[in-house]
């Protein structure tokens, strides 16, 4: 996949412009808070996901403006294509090849990208929500229906939690709890099964990359930790059974805390290096090696799924890792169109390179 042009109007702090990236490496450098990450964010949004920084859609429009637009011409699936995203307050419109779409998730069917950001470098040691976001976001790029599944689960979970909070005022509501339980168990089992299937393939690829980074000295293992005691090889039917038992076990605690304590929204990932938990005992270098392995594995899986390389976005991460890991990362993203941001331009031994500078939102 190749971004051929990117046009932005009233997007973030970027001054209205159109840029034409190189098919190889694109370096965007400038001082902090000038708009480098905003430029990468504009590319990322065409992969069908939300902002990788967690920004709300009404925050993507330039301050003082009531609407914004980004447009990308790209080569994918053997042909030139065009996608447009328009923002107006909380409203969003998406067009692919001039055809309106009901959701930006459809963008993932024709364009894919992998982003490395400083936030990802703390994925191992931070809270579980970031790790769930990582695996769910990766699956969504391959399966647009998974995003719909997550949305249904989230809405149902909110309804169940609202019931739990109202229970003491309206104890008769307890009789309706089973309705929400049945729905959450059904949706939750599908979500967990998707996660486990993806994780099984991700681990195989990530292990190979991690062995390369560690020169064969370390073995990476990824464990799915579930509130319902679910194992990676469980069938969807068995997952439903375990969730049913888990919901029953947590019912008293749910009423006490007014929230749902079992389900995929509470699950986590554990990373082991040579059998030892990296979160607790791993060095910073080992933790960052895990992240590089995971993201490279994600890129490889997208490449295999779409049968063409994804676009790689490196948001100020080269300065956060040592020289050896820099070289490993860059050598393993060859063949992908790459965008790299930083305060100083890195040395890239690639003739197909274009350098952009950015100052106060103006890209040159």
Secondary structure, DSSP 4 states (H G I P E B T S, - for coil): -EEEEEEEESBTTPPSEEE---SSEEEEE-STTSSHHHHHHHHHGGGT---TT---GGGSBPTT-S-EEEEEEEEETTEEEEEEEEEETTEEEEEETTEEES-GGGGGGT--EEEEETTGGGTTTS-HHHHHHHHHHHHHHH-HHHHHHHHHHHHHHHHHHHHHHHTTT-GGGGGGHHHHHHHHHHHHHHHHHHHHHHHHHHHHHHHHHHHHHTTT---EEEEEE-TT---TT--HHHHHHHHHHHHHHTHHHHHHHTS--SSGGG-EEEEEETTEEHHHH--HHHHHHHHHHHHHHHHHHHHHHHTSPPEEEEES-GGGS-HHHHHHHHHTTTTS-EEEEESS------SSEEEEEEETTEE-
